[in-house]
Amino acid sequence: MAFLSMTSSTPRVLFLVSLVVALAMAAGAAETAAESGRRPIHLHFYMHDITGGPGQTAVQVVKGPGPPHPVMPGSHFGDTTVFDDALTEGPGGVSSSRLLGRAQGTYTLASLREPVLSVVMTVVLTGGGGGGGGAYNGSTIAVVGRDDVSASVRELAVVGGTGAFRGATGHVLWRTARMESRDHMVLELDVYATVPAASPPPPPRAFAPAGLNDVSLE
């Protein structure tokens, strides 16, 4: 998000520890899901939040009436941005990496003293390819949560979905991958969730081979 460039990153070791813990939790969740009649899913992609310049995908729609933020210069409590960000296979933009879908929603500066955003978004998958085909085309996942941008890894909640992800529940691990420019933030998202076993599964090889690592049903 645009606000991330205004904060310092925490040590890389914290991310590694968090990732190990998350993978262990995901493995346990997979076993529990199998026992409860639910099917685990794992999605991985990069989100491009561009707040200005060519290809802008995020626009501030509310200038918060609250006081200036103490740790985020130029921002105010209540600032709200609406976004329609590209989701790609790799960290490069759509010109160099395959488009897998869009992340559409809002984020609001929701803390008076901390660099915390309240995020509400829908992940819309297209399955890759310029023609919009693919078994995941139109399937969605709903994500909400607290994004503390001072943390190296943030966890948000999966609260629902449609299509191949109907009835999804779980969490998203969310981290800043890199800054392409002052206005272009690249975020890396890992979605760990389960869906009811009765949800419509995608056919085998829903993506072309290169895309199989980005969306997998484990």
N, C-alpha and C positions, 0 to 999 in steps of 0.2 A: 504494500500500500504506500501511498505518497508519504505518510507520516513516518515510515520506517527509516528514511534517510536521516532523520533528525536525532536518532538515538544511537548509542554505541552498542556493538554486539557483545555478547557474553562469550567466555572462552569456549573454544571448539570442543573441549573435553566434555562440557555439559551436554552438547548435542549428541556426542557419541554414547554417553551414558544413557540419555533419554531414549536413543534409538534402540539400544540393547534391551532396555526395559520394555519398550513398545513391542519389539519383535517377540519377546517372551510372552507378553500378554496376548498378542495375536495368535500365537501357537496354542495357548490355553483356550482362547475363545473358539478356535477352530474345533477343538475336541468337544467343547461344551455345545457348540452349534450342531455338530453331528448327532449328539445325544438328544437334542431337543427338537429335532426335525427341521432345523434351519441350515441354510447353505451359506458358507463364508464367501466373501468377495474381497478382493484387493485391487484398488485402482491407483495408478501413479501417473501424474502428469505435471506440467509446468504452467503456471498462470501468469499472464502478462498484464500488469496494471499500469496503464499509460495515462498520466494526468495532464499532459499538454503536448503541443507540437503535432507533427504529422502522425496520423494513426491513433489519435487520442481515443481512449476507451472508457475513461472515468471522468465525471464532471461533478463538481461541487454544486449541489442544488439548494443547500441551506447553509447560510453563514450563521453559525451559532450565536444566539443572543447572550450567551453566558460570558463569564469573565475570560480574559486571555489565559491561555494555558501556561503554567509555570515552567514546564520542561519541553514544550513544543512551540517554539517561537512562530508567531504568525497564525497560530491556530486558536480556536475558541471552543469552550465547552458547548457541545451541541452541533458542531460542524458535521454536515452529512453529505456523503458522496454517493452517487449512483454509478454503477459500472456494468459493462458488458465486455468482459475480458476474454481474450483467446486462451484456450487450453491446448498446449502442444506436446508432442512426443518427447522432445528434448528442450534444453534451456534456451535454444535459439528461437528467434521470432518466427512468424509464419512464413517468412521468405526462405528460411533455411531448415525448418522443422515442420513435420506434418501436423496439421490442425486436427485435433480430436474432438473439439467441442467448444462450449462457451461457459463462463461463470458469470451469472447475471444476478445483481442484487444491490445492496447498500451497505455502507459502513459509516458508523457515527462515532465521533469522539465522545465517549460516555463516562469518562472519569474527570473529576475536577483537578486532580493532582497527579495521576499516573498516566503514562502513554498507552491508554487502553481504548480499543475500538470495540463496538458492538457490531457484529457481522451477521447479516441475513442474506443467504444466497442460494440460488439453484444452479447446480451443475447440469448442463444439458450436453449429452454426448451425441456425436454424429457418426462415430465409427471410423472416421478418417476418410480421406479421399475427397476430391473436389465435387463429386457428384452427390454427396450427402447420403450415400448408401451405407450399408453395414447393419449388422443385427442389433446394434445398440442405438441406432438412429432414433432420436426422440426420447430415449430413456433418460430419466432425471434422478438426481439425488438432492435432497434438501439439507442444507447445512446452516446451523446457527451457533453462535458462541461468543466468547470473550477472547479478543485478540490483544494480549499484552505484548506490544511490539518491542519491548525491551528484552524479551526472552528469546533465546536462540530457537527454541521449539515451542510452538503453541498447540493446544489441543482444543478442537471444536467438536460439536456433537452432530452426528447424522440423525435426523429426526423423521425421515421418510423418503419415499421415492416412487417412481412410476415406471411402467414398462418392465424391463428385465430386473429393475431394482425396486419393484413394488414392495412396500412394507419394510424397507431397509432401516436398520438401527445400527449404531456403532459410533466411531469417532474418526476425526481427521487430524493427522499430524501435519503441521503447517510451518514452514520455515522460509526465511529469505535466502534464495539461492545466489542472487547477485543483483547489482545495479547496472543496467545497460547505460543509463544516463540519469540526470537529475529527475527526469519525468517518467522514467521507465523502470519499474521494479519487477523483478522476476521472482516468483514464489514457487517453491516445490511442495506439492501436496501428495500425501499418502493417505488413502481412504481405506480403513479397515471396518467392515460391516458384515452383517448377516441379513439374509432375506429368507422368508418362508420357503421351505422346500417345494411348495406348490407354485411358487412364482415362475413365470415363463422363462426357462433357461434359453440363452442364445445358442444357435447351432454351433457346431465345432468350427474352429478357425474363423471366428467372426471378423477378425481383422486380418489384413495381409500379414505375413510373417513378422515384419518389423514392428507391428503394433501389438503383438501378443504380450509383450512385456509391460504394456501400459495399462491394459485392463485384463485382469485374469480372474476366473472363477476357480477357486482352489478346492 
